[in-house]
């Protein structure tokens, strides 16, 4: 019998993706057991949402990075809970802190992250520090308008490394941008696709079929780098809280 993987879910917001994953696990759509949820802030709505999805209260903990002097100590606390719950795999779903190096090292190849936009590992893209939440869609819409490209967005899953959004992509799905799209409408339309992509990525882990996917052509041309930088800067201004 194939061992069922034990999953820890790291959240920092509403927990909508985490909740969808938990429900998929309990409905046996994927052979994974959600055994731990770590929230980075005690006030987030995601804590109640994951409990409503079926995770026991004792399997949910708050580990706030602001309560630790160093990133290493923050990581030790996460690892302590992972060891206690015998975690095999970690998924970050709307997780905002930079994951400590000791956690990444301990779970190398077994820690993944959700991203709501196109990534291009090793080349410029719509990821990186500060690129989360509505900022991603805002940057994409600005970039599309300035370049006049028939651009799109993507729901993405990638491995976690020491830098934000730099790990290899293992799952992605395009989402069209339609006329008159706003940041909010685009985010609303991509959200259910994100859930599907994250669940599919976990299913690949359960089935031992994980593989990195590459782009043949760069996502961003050299001549567009300045526009990309401006798009990210403006997105951060209009959406200071992501």
Secondary structure, 3 states (H helix, E strand, C coil): CCCCEEEEEEECCCCHHHHHHHHHHHCCCCCEEEEEEEECCCCCCHHHHHHHHCCCHHHEEECCHHHCCCHHHHHHHHHHHHHHCCCCEEEEECCCCCCCHHHHHHCCCCEEEEECCCCCCCCCCCCCCCCCCHHHHHHHHHHHHHHCCCCEEEEEEEECCCCCCCCCEEEEEEEECCCCCCHHHHHHHHHHHHHHHHHHHHHHHHHCCCCCCCCCCCCCCHHHHHHHHHHHHHHHHHCCCC
